[in-house]
Each structure stands twice: as C-alpha cells, then as structure tokens.
Amino acid sequence: MTPSHGQVAAEITAAAFKDLVGLLGAAAVLSEDESQREYGDPFTFAGWHSRRIAATVLPSTVAEVQEIVRIAGRHGFPLWVISQGRNNAYGGAAPRVPGSVLVSLRRMNRVLDVDEEHAVARVEPGVRFFDLYDHLRTKGHRLWSSAPDLGWGSVIGNALEHGVGYTVHGDHAARLCGLEVVLPDGEVIRTGMGAMEGNRSWNLRPRGFGPTMDGLFGQSNLGIVTKAGVWMMPEPESYLAGSIRVPRRPDLPALIEAIRPLLLEGTMQNPPAIGHPAFIAGLVPGAPSRREVHDGPGPIPEAAAIELARRLDVGRWTMRFALYGTGPVVAARFARVRRAVSHIEGVRVDGETFPGHAVHELARDQNAQVQAGIPSLDLMKALDWYSGPGGGHIDFSVVAPLKGRDIVRLHDLLDGWMSGTGLDFDCALILGQRYAINVMQIYFHPEDEATVARVWELYPQLIRAAAAEGFALYRTHLDFMDIGADQFDAGGHAQLRFNERLKDALDPHGVLAPGKQGVWPKSYRSG
Amino acid sequence: MTPSHGQVAAEITAAAFKDLVGLLGAAAVLSEDESQREYGDPFTFAGWHSRRIAATVLPSTVAEVQEIVRIAGRHGFPLWVISQGRNNAYGGAAPRVPGSVLVSLRRMNRVLDVDEEHAVARVEPGVRFFDLYDHLRTKGHRLWSSAPDLGWGSVIGNALEHGVGYTVHGDHAARLCGLEVVLPDGEVIRTGMGAMEGNRSWNLRPRGFGPTMDGLFGQSNLGIVTKAGVWMMPEPESYLAGSIRVPRRPDLPALIEAIRPLLLEGTMQNPPAIGHPAFIAGLVPGAPSRREVHDGPGPIPEAAAIELARRLDVGRWTMRFALYGTGPVVAARFARVRRAVSHIEGVRVDGETFPGHAVHELARDQNAQVQAGIPSLDLMKALDWYSGPGGGHIDFSVVAPLKGRDIVRLHDLLDGWMSGTGLDFDCALILGQRYAINVMQIYFHPEDEATVARVWELYPQLIRAAAAEGFALYRTHLDFMDIGADQFDAGGHAQLRFNERLKDALDPHGVLAPGKQGVWPKSYRSG
C-alpha cells in the first residue's frame, strides 16, 4: 500500500529549509502540516501517510523557480511540482516520494497577453480555467477557451497531464503552443519560435527550427513550465449543444461506429462524451437518490440503470456533442448527425442552438456550458450523488481505438474484473477522432480503509490485464505509475530506457519529480 | 562558399567500407561517383564540391539500419540520412559534412497497413506520395492522403522536415502518429502507445504514457525514423476546389485579414496557398513565356505582373483553397467564404465542386488535384517557366504571424534586400491557422557560378535581417543551418545548448547527421 518503488522517502535538512525561506520569505514557504492540509491527496486512505510533504514553496517569478531547483540540486532533496494541484482521482497535489518539497505555482497566476486576432493567450501556470474565462469576459474578448468538466484546475497543468476539454481545442496538450520551461538545473528555454528573442510567432506556430521539444514536458519530470501559449476558438456565430440518446447498453458499439466518421470528417469538431445515466442524475434537480436507485454493494444493476434512464428521460448511454459555425453550417452539420445515427433503433437526437455571443447568459446546463468553454464545478454533484459528502474515487483510464468492437472488448474485460468485488463503478467515454479514453470511475469513501485497500489491490491487476489486451493507461494515480510504465515493454522496455537517458542528461542531481510516470533519476535506480 | 562550420570534412576508411558491404552486399552500397549522380544537390554550383558523398548505403530492414549506425559508431564516420532525398531548394539529398556516408531509405518502401476505418496508414520512409496514393487507389480505399506540390518525395521524410501539403492534414508533421525510430546507438524505440507491445492505438493517439518524444525526430539528427503512422481523411461526399483572386498587390493584407477567421473557425480546413501570377503561367498551356513577360534582370516588374495576371485571367494574388463535407455543408461554407471577402474591391471567388468519389477522374488542374491529395510533378513546369530547363532555385522560407500588417512588413523587408541585386524571385504564402510560411523562391542556373555566389552571399544577410524583425526560418538549405540556428538567441542560445545536451546523450559517437539544423555532436564542437 506504499509507493510501488519500494520505501523511497526523502528528508529536507534545516539548512535547505533555511535557503528556501531566505529566497522566498517565510510567507511563501508552508510547513509540513500546512502543506498536508492544502495539498494532500483527498482520495486515498489518509492513515497510510504515504503522501508526506516536507514543505511547500510558492514562487512568484521565473527567477524564483530557477533558484528553487538550484537549491534542491545543492541540498539534494526532491521537488514535486503542481500548478493548481487539482489532479484528484490521480493523487491530487501530492508527491510520489514522501517528504518531497512541493512547488506550488498558484501564485504565478497572470494572464500575460491575449491576442484576439489569433485567438491565443499567454498565461502562467497558476491561471485556472475560471481565471482565464473571467479575464476573457472582463476584457470583452470574443474567444472561447476550452475547459474540462471541473474548472478549478490550471490551464497549463491540465494540458501537461494530457487533460481533456470540450471545445474544438478539447485535446488540451495539442493547444499549448510555445512554452517557457525551467530545466532541472535552472536553465530556462523557450520552445518553438520563442527560442528566438522577439520572434513574432512564438504562440502561433507549434514548431520552430530543429527538433520540437514541447512534448517532452507533458506527463514529465524534465522541466517546470512557467509560461505557455494557449489556443482558443473565436466565438462562433452559432452554437448547438446536442445530445444523442440510445436506449440499450448494447447500443454502444453502433453509436461509436456511427460517430467516428463524423469526427474524422470534422462534422463534429469537439470531443463528445458518452456517459451513464447515474452520472447525469446528480445534475438533475429532483432526480432519485443513489439509494433509491440501488442500495446494495457493487455497481448499479442494469435494470436499475435502465429504469433511472427512463425516469431522467435520458438514454442508457447519452452522448453530448457540439456544433459550431454559421447558422447554415451548423444546420447542415446537424442534419448530417441525425442521418448518421438514424439506423439505431430508439435513438433520439436533440440540439439546442444558441447565438454564440449570448451563450454566457443563455446556456444553463453543464453540457451546454462546458462545450462553450464555460467552466463550473457542477460535476462535483455527480460525485456527491454517488457517494454522498466526503466521497472519493479513483479513475482507471485507458485508451482504446475508436471502434465499437474494441470498446466492447474493453468493457467486457473490466466487467469481468470488477464483478464480485462489491465495488461501485461506472464507465464514461471521451472521444478523440481515432481513439476513445475510457474512464472507469471507482467510487469509495477515503476513510473506509478496507474498501480503499481492495481498490488499491485491484488497480494494478486491471493495469496488467488491460495491457495484455492492448489497452494502455491514459494517465494514472501516483501509486501506479511504475506498474503503468512497466507495461510499455516494446524492445525490452526501450521507452523507459530512453526516458531515463533524457532524465539523466537534463536532471543530473535527480531533483525534479522523481518517479513521475515511472521515470526515476539515476540515484534512485538500483542496479 | 563552404559549409559555414569551418572546413569540417570526413573520410571513410577501407575497413569501414568493407563492413558496410559485408552487411548489405555490394549492390546496396554505392560508390562516391554513383552517389554523386543520384544524390547530389542539384541546385548549387557543382564546382564547389562541398557536397561530397563517400558512399551510399541502401538498407532494406530495420535491423540493417541498426547495424549501419553501429558500424558508423565503431569506425567513427558520419552518416547523413534521407528518405527519398527530394529536399531540393534546401540541399537535395546531399549531406552537411562532405565525405559523409549517405543512408538512403528508398528501399524501405512498404505500405505496411491501411486502417480504413480510422483513416490511417503505417508506412516505411521510402514510401513516396505517389506510392501511397497508388496503394490506396489499387486497394480501393476511400481515403485521401495529403500531398505536397511535388509528389515524388517521401511521406515520412517530408513530414519530418516539417513539409506542407494541402488537404486537412496539410501540416504533415502533425499527421504523423506513432513512430518507430532507430537511435544513433542502434536502439529502437516506438513512440506513443506503440511503446507497448501489441497496443491497439499506436497510430491512433499521438501521445502515450509519459513524455511525448515524436517532435524530437523532426528537423533532427537524433534518430532514424523507420516506420510511422500517417493520418488521412475519409473521402468526402463533396469537395470544392476554390480560388480567390484579388486584383492589386496591396490587396494582400486585406485578403489575409479576411481569411484568418475562416481558418480559425474551421470553415477552411486545409492550408490555402497564395501565389504570384508567374507561378501559374507555367501550368497554363499557351501562356506567355517568361521572356515575353519580362526579359531583363531581376524580378518581373509590377506592371508586367499585372499584365500577366490579366492575360491569364487570374489575380495579382491568387489564393487556392478547398472545402470538404456533405453537399449542404460545403455550400454553407462557400457562402461564408464569399461573404468574408466581398468587401475587397474587384475580388473574384470561384469554386468547382466534385463528388468526392469522382475526383480522381474529374479533377484536371493541379490545384484541384493536390487539395484532394492527388500527387503530381506538374509544378516542375512552373520552375521551367522561370528558368527554362536546368534551372534551379533556393527558397528563403520564413514564418510570420497570419496578419496582414506582418506580411507587408516582411515583404517590404525582402523587397528592400532583393532590390538592386538583379536576382529573380517571387513570394508565395502557405497559410496555417495562425501563421503563414512565406516562401521566397530565388531563381538561378546552377552552372552560373557568379549568380549562385551572389545568392549564397545574400542569403545569410536575409536570415539575419529577417530575424532582427522577428521572422525566423521555417527550414533552410544545408549551408545556412548554422546561421539559422544562431538566430535562436533567447536565453543566450539556450535552445542550442539544450539540443546539444540531447545530442550528446543520445549520440555519444556523434555519427548521425552532424550539423543538421545547426546541431553538432560534441566531437565537432570546438571549445
């Protein structure tokens, strides 16, 4: 129940602590207790104490970030970096190595620039989706910035973890353009065109002259991103928030087969999401409670799910999607969507159209809001619906081809493993053009040690079983990063060796986020 | 007139040559003379002899590629790798370091797999645009693969050099998904999901678990790409090949301002290209000859350009673009395009619509073909029109924001430098969503040493002058890679130092493409 990489733990010396306070002032260095309160992992059994944070530092400038990594290198203690630290269900803000010093970038929270004509902002990592949205609204920009289901996270941090949102720039990693990065030894680089002082295209073109480095800093411990360009979409003339409901569980593959061409041809430009009726119940006032739907152990039985769908007037699977463009373009696209799914018996297609400029006032439900980039915390209600206050979850999220047959194979596999465990879970899908991320949320109460332990025992088995069938993790919880990385076995784990070579070249003291995504610095690797 | 990095040159020993022949057989190792005939730089003054190739090796398998880099490491000679070697105007197939051994991947030319449902192919680097197109046609796939203006190049090689095509996947680097790479020490890695043996999503999702490496291998000397996934578009129901003609040279900024929103909102999904009437003349039977239009030194005078446009019935600037979708979607998009440019006095918008399935038979001109991914060599005629048989050119290609004011600034700068040189040139623009690549083609005859020398003297001055104004190279000719890299000066050339750290970590013997994009291995860098 401890980090799988053995009993690695760190200590920070008083001298190191003093250097940090000397650099930042006492108000920007939190003690262990303060850190734990603000930056713990909310969704693990707290008694395990495997997430100890020695101190938290809150730099405000790039120069301070540079000096922090230099101090860490000098004293030899590990850093763990978070932008906002809302990586809940994957470990929250907590570090892999207990006793790490947390670098929280929450104070670097400026929107530095908005280029309305090119629909791009340059922001610092502490900028949340809420902040960027508010900034755009306050300044009157007619731009929509993609947001994930919960708006409290960092725009940059979420993208670096390969997070997903729901406008045309829903693949958040792909919309970062032009990074500034502090390397583990304190060097600062700017990627792409920004590597040239005064270049006009830093945040406009995702490549520069020579190799492209940006990808190195996602799901990574190779650098600390301190600025990034973030692409947005211009406010469309017309916006349709749509849904497709199919009545039966086995309708899923047909739905996916029908939608894939629409994604490939660009009729749908944003990532649609497909969910279980229970996930909608929390958002619907007057919906039956979890206990009314199913009061036993384990997931909601199929008959109860169907009954819940009926009562909520949604599908057994409900897909949300959006269309953007001029009025006629949106109408023509919607006709295409209707035609594409019309062969599925009992299918229902709905769409509500908004003038783009009025969406902020008119869009009321979370689906309509989030696909226009309007951030909220509404989805917390879905979690509350499942578990009540204080509930937690861990997500088992893997990538599958966007193909009905593969998704069915994956669901069968997961059902098989979950069956009989008594654990409560459901699956949601987020669709890319050619792949789907299948997010299986497993619900529990963090103070229920026995259940958490059961989940923690099952999770690595799921990783291995999925990998054996060709499905890999999209991202994962801190405690399972080594097992996750271990599944990437082509060429005798050539990827891991490659990652380690880069790590050793760029982080000679091994201070930055040791163990992140299973990549350990040399000093932590035992022969 | 020699490589700017001093008099670096290499020799291959008889023992090394013997090892290569032992590995590949004599038929797969070309002598110096054979190499020069097949793989020279066609567009430099040949008498300078700065492109000497010691030998060319033609591997057929990944294992042979691995063994080649190992032999090079053992004997310490430099390799230069080409897929097809059609990088003309930037040095062709020739190496940076004279005396290098050329690794030609032309024999690794298999289309390994086509996944029709996900619109992706997995190919080897020797596969040309022609080959992939023919394969798709022969097998009856209803997929369009993006192609550049000349179809003889390698699908992979072009993408790695950040090449451009003209379907929705025109940004070729962005459509590679999932690489197999031989590292300079002979290790093989697979990027993304392919790092897991048997993963189903290798070529479907551009990220895996942990850092994303793919960008490292573009414009790079860090590895040899031996396989890649290549995204394509499904054959659309309807396809419109369009053009927008504006009558006056100063109409360019207004055109760009009008088009940018269409690109940002996705009305136009492919990279439009804007060209000079002279570039069209070569493609029009019965067009006036270059001599008839202008017979003196220097570029075509403005009045003659206007007159040529009148005779060809094109614009002073002519922009080609394409629309794809269902019939109604294409029609609605076309209406949007018309409306967006209608304020430009004298503008003319045309469009020819094809049923997607019939484009192979019905599309006759190069613009209609290339935007449907149909490769050709027709654009050679444009070069011939300028210079007659045996003519050459070098391209000065820089990236600018997609903004009228920036493009005007750039054109003024280039005009200023070119004025009085007597050199013949024109500019074409390829538009991304937020940037434009401005390609200034400078025409000459390679055997005219004095003119070539004048161009070679001017080119580095152009690089510096453009950089001083915030415009950087998109890619460049072999001889100017160091000067190009030198302009990336942020943080005291932090990018170059970063590139060198990666190079030293991954290529300890410094054998792979030394000097590529200005990055030299340690052994070549003098203190």
Chai-1 contact restraints between the chains, C-beta under 6 A:
chainA,res_idxA,chainB,res_idxB,connection_type,confidence,min_distance_angstrom,max_distance_angstrom,comment,restraint_id
A,H118,B,R434,contact,1.0,0.0,6.0,A-B,restraint_1
A,A119,B,L264,contact,1.0,0.0,6.0,A-B,restraint_2
A,H162,B,R207,contact,1.0,0.0,6.0,A-B,restraint_3
A,E187,B,A494,contact,1.0,0.0,6.0,A-B,restraint_4
A,V188,B,G491,contact,1.0,0.0,6.0,A-B,restraint_5
A,I189,B,A494,contact,1.0,0.0,6.0,A-B,restraint_6
A,I189,B,Q495,contact,1.0,0.0,6.0,A-B,restraint_7
A,I189,B,F498,contact,1.0,0.0,6.0,A-B,restraint_8
A,R190,B,A490,contact,1.0,0.0,6.0,A-B,restraint_9
A,M193,B,A472,contact,1.0,0.0,6.0,A-B,restraint_10
A,A195,B,F488,contact,1.0,0.0,6.0,A-B,restraint_11
A,A195,B,A490,contact,1.0,0.0,6.0,A-B,restraint_12
A,A195,B,Q495,contact,1.0,0.0,6.0,A-B,restraint_13
A,M196,B,A472,contact,1.0,0.0,6.0,A-B,restraint_14
A,M196,B,Q487,contact,1.0,0.0,6.0,A-B,restraint_15
A,M196,B,F488,contact,1.0,0.0,6.0,A-B,restraint_16
A,E197,B,D489,contact,1.0,0.0,6.0,A-B,restraint_17
A,E197,B,A490,contact,1.0,0.0,6.0,A-B,restraint_18
A,G198,B,G470,contact,1.0,0.0,6.0,A-B,restraint_19
A,N199,B,G470,contact,1.0,0.0,6.0,A-B,restraint_20
A,N199,B,A472,contact,1.0,0.0,6.0,A-B,restraint_21
A,R200,B,P401,contact,1.0,0.0,6.0,A-B,restraint_22
A,R200,B,G470,contact,1.0,0.0,6.0,A-B,restraint_23
A,S201,B,V399,contact,1.0,0.0,6.0,A-B,restraint_24
A,S201,B,P401,contact,1.0,0.0,6.0,A-B,restraint_25
A,S201,B,Y435,contact,1.0,0.0,6.0,A-B,restraint_26
A,L204,B,P401,contact,1.0,0.0,6.0,A-B,restraint_27
A,L204,B,R434,contact,1.0,0.0,6.0,A-B,restraint_28
A,L204,B,Y435,contact,1.0,0.0,6.0,A-B,restraint_29
A,R205,B,V399,contact,1.0,0.0,6.0,A-B,restraint_30
A,R205,B,Y435,contact,1.0,0.0,6.0,A-B,restraint_31
A,R207,B,H162,contact,1.0,0.0,6.0,A-B,restraint_32
A,F209,B,L473,contact,1.0,0.0,6.0,A-B,restraint_33
A,F209,B,G484,contact,1.0,0.0,6.0,A-B,restraint_34
A,G210,B,Q219,contact,1.0,0.0,6.0,A-B,restraint_35
A,G210,B,Q517,contact,1.0,0.0,6.0,A-B,restraint_36
A,P211,B,L216,contact,1.0,0.0,6.0,A-B,restraint_37
A,P211,B,S220,contact,1.0,0.0,6.0,A-B,restraint_38
A,T212,B,G215,contact,1.0,0.0,6.0,A-B,restraint_39
A,T212,B,G218,contact,1.0,0.0,6.0,A-B,restraint_40
A,G215,B,T212,contact,1.0,0.0,6.0,A-B,restraint_41
A,G215,B,G215,contact,1.0,0.0,6.0,A-B,restraint_42
A,L216,B,P211,contact,1.0,0.0,6.0,A-B,restraint_43
A,G218,B,T212,contact,1.0,0.0,6.0,A-B,restraint_44
A,Q219,B,G210,contact,1.0,0.0,6.0,A-B,restraint_45
A,S220,B,P211,contact,1.0,0.0,6.0,A-B,restraint_46
A,P234,B,L264,contact,1.0,0.0,6.0,A-B,restraint_47
A,P234,B,E265,contact,1.0,0.0,6.0,A-B,restraint_48
A,L264,B,A119,contact,1.0,0.0,6.0,A-B,restraint_49
A,L264,B,P234,contact,1.0,0.0,6.0,A-B,restraint_50
A,E265,B,P234,contact,1.0,0.0,6.0,A-B,restraint_51
A,G266,B,Q269,contact,1.0,0.0,6.0,A-B,restraint_52
A,T326,B,R336,contact,1.0,0.0,6.0,A-B,restraint_53
A,P328,B,A332,contact,1.0,0.0,6.0,A-B,restraint_54
A,V329,B,A332,contact,1.0,0.0,6.0,A-B,restraint_55
A,A332,B,P328,contact,1.0,0.0,6.0,A-B,restraint_56
A,A332,B,V329,contact,1.0,0.0,6.0,A-B,restraint_57
A,A332,B,A332,contact,1.0,0.0,6.0,A-B,restraint_58
A,R336,B,T326,contact,1.0,0.0,6.0,A-B,restraint_59
A,V399,B,S201,contact,1.0,0.0,6.0,A-B,restraint_60
A,V399,B,R205,contact,1.0,0.0,6.0,A-B,restraint_61
A,P401,B,R200,contact,1.0,0.0,6.0,A-B,restraint_62
A,P401,B,S201,contact,1.0,0.0,6.0,A-B,restraint_63
A,P401,B,L204,contact,1.0,0.0,6.0,A-B,restraint_64
A,R434,B,H118,contact,1.0,0.0,6.0,A-B,restraint_65
A,R434,B,L204,contact,1.0,0.0,6.0,A-B,restraint_66
A,Y435,B,S201,contact,1.0,0.0,6.0,A-B,restraint_67
A,Y435,B,L204,contact,1.0,0.0,6.0,A-B,restraint_68
A,Y435,B,R205,contact,1.0,0.0,6.0,A-B,restraint_69
A,G470,B,G198,contact,1.0,0.0,6.0,A-B,restraint_70
A,G470,B,N199,contact,1.0,0.0,6.0,A-B,restraint_71
A,G470,B,R200,contact,1.0,0.0,6.0,A-B,restraint_72
A,A472,B,M193,contact,1.0,0.0,6.0,A-B,restraint_73
A,A472,B,M196,contact,1.0,0.0,6.0,A-B,restraint_74
A,A472,B,N199,contact,1.0,0.0,6.0,A-B,restraint_75
A,L473,B,F209,contact,1.0,0.0,6.0,A-B,restraint_76
A,G484,B,F209,contact,1.0,0.0,6.0,A-B,restraint_77
A,Q487,B,M196,contact,1.0,0.0,6.0,A-B,restraint_78
A,F488,B,A195,contact,1.0,0.0,6.0,A-B,restraint_79
A,F488,B,M196,contact,1.0,0.0,6.0,A-B,restraint_80
A,D489,B,E197,contact,1.0,0.0,6.0,A-B,restraint_81
A,A490,B,R190,contact,1.0,0.0,6.0,A-B,restraint_82
A,A490,B,A195,contact,1.0,0.0,6.0,A-B,restraint_83
A,A490,B,E197,contact,1.0,0.0,6.0,A-B,restraint_84
A,G491,B,V188,contact,1.0,0.0,6.0,A-B,restraint_85
A,A494,B,E187,contact,1.0,0.0,6.0,A-B,restraint_86
A,A494,B,I189,contact,1.0,0.0,6.0,A-B,restraint_87
A,Q495,B,I189,contact,1.0,0.0,6.0,A-B,restraint_88
A,Q495,B,A195,contact,1.0,0.0,6.0,A-B,restraint_89
A,F498,B,I189,contact,1.0,0.0,6.0,A-B,restraint_90
A,R501,B,A505,contact,1.0,0.0,6.0,A-B,restraint_91
A,A505,B,R501,contact,1.0,0.0,6.0,A-B,restraint_92
A,A505,B,A505,contact,1.0,0.0,6.0,A-B,restraint_93
A,Q517,B,G210,contact,1.0,0.0,6.0,A-B,restraint_94
